[in-house]
């Protein structure tokens, strides 16, 4: 049986950063980094943007050059998945029945894309945008002539993919079950802006629609809606969220529901087992300490550093400021804070100029800001959130007044 002082499960942003942070914090013990894919750690956000568009080759989205891992004495075990965790024996069992013992375990397995559950969901030509292989299959089908694309889901992934596919000359339809896009993460003003922009680029955006089945004989040929309409399709892209990949931890007895529960040092309820990133449910200080999961690179990296420091004996509670971004067409959206449970929005600037912001307030306090092509508002708005200010909404709405003047 192999052994490592620290075993890290998952080679995404969280797992890779955990290995890097261990070495940065002076950890000299053995480290094994296990990933299901055969690829070295790479960035995920470009998958629905530059990589799909062909603007960046795979080598340019790797988190570190391949040689880096050997130079840092980090043992990459690629093409393996963890089938079971025995926290009492401090061992994991891989899919090939081999076992590895550990002193500390960091679970950074992320999540698996949520699949369609309707008839026909297993047909060829249905894709997620979660890993390199997903996007490589899409690119191969596009090269073979696929032109009619139906995107299921109007969240960030679906809209980013729609923007790229439209630029590539595809005829794109986006289907969203709710009454607006980005409904989970943004206010009405931002939703309406992006809806209008996608339609202006030729996207057939359909709201309040439900998929009844995927049509096709082995391969996708269309998408049937609940009202019986069939949308012709050569390809279907599904972006309806993820399912946290926590099965082995929960089976081993770790507490959790929507993800696996962790404390302020990213420790699970299992001794010597940490969890970080998309799958880690934590009390977030920027959500009034509500227990949430954050699906972002920032969260994965910051949790990785928190866990690594704790393992190295420098325990510092996780208190990272949440931020996100999305690129669609010539629009750069930057978000600071969490708009959960906001009770007021303030529009700052004119969406018609493609440069504006939406501030989110809760009981008078600024808790989040969405900025479209407005870097200054993003930087200064973040400071308003951190300062927990309660400014006059009328002053917030005055785009001529720099937000920093309110500090």
C-alpha angles and dihedrals in degrees: 000000000000120000136201132177088227126021116192119197113205131039099215125106094295098048094043093047092048090057092045093047093051090058092042089055092053099259108162100179127105118284128195118191113198124196135176093218125072090229126096114246113298140172117271104198094070090059092081093036129028098008094050089045091052092240095120127039118221093258090063094055097051111118090224133358111272093249091058093075094054091044090055091046092243111151108222113206104187129182094033134112130197113245099179143008123210103191094178092058091034092233137126127206119217127213091263090056093251116135134218125194121213142186093210128014125205113195110206099153096134114197145298121244113263108248130218111260098200125105112283094030091128096059122122113259096048112118143183123201100227107109143015094265091056092055094041089057090050092049091050092052091047089051089051091057109274107156109153109075129180115196115201110205132038099219127112096285094048094046094045091051091047091053093051095043090050090052088051090059100259125143101239132196120185118202119199123180094205128068094259141018121259088021093151096052111025144042128256095264093059093042093053092047094054093043090055093046094051092048090050088057091053100262114149098225115193121188130192092024131136128205112232099182145336112246125217148098102251091321131055116270102159150345118244115209126211091260091057098257113139119211112203111236139177090184138019122204116197120204107164101131136272139281110228110248098229103120099121092045094049090045088053090056104265115153115248148111113181092026127332119303118244135179128230090285093049093253119149122215088265115090114258093000120121128185127200142174130014094356098049117099109203141165101258117208091210091056095053087267093297112157107253143150119236118207102201141110090238092057093046093051095045094047089048090056091047093053093044092051091049091052089049091053097256101111112192119166118243108257103148122158110242119235136162141181141199132189119207121167106317092335124108113196117195122184128194123188130000121288094199113144094000114167100195139033128200121201113214116192131356120297088207088071092054088236118094145109138224118211121202121212133190118194088342096308123116107241103164145003134204114204126192112198088334111116095165092056089048094053095042095039090056089059091052090055094047090049090052091226126179103205127175106274090221090059091046089055093056102099090189090066114078111233089229088069088069093060 
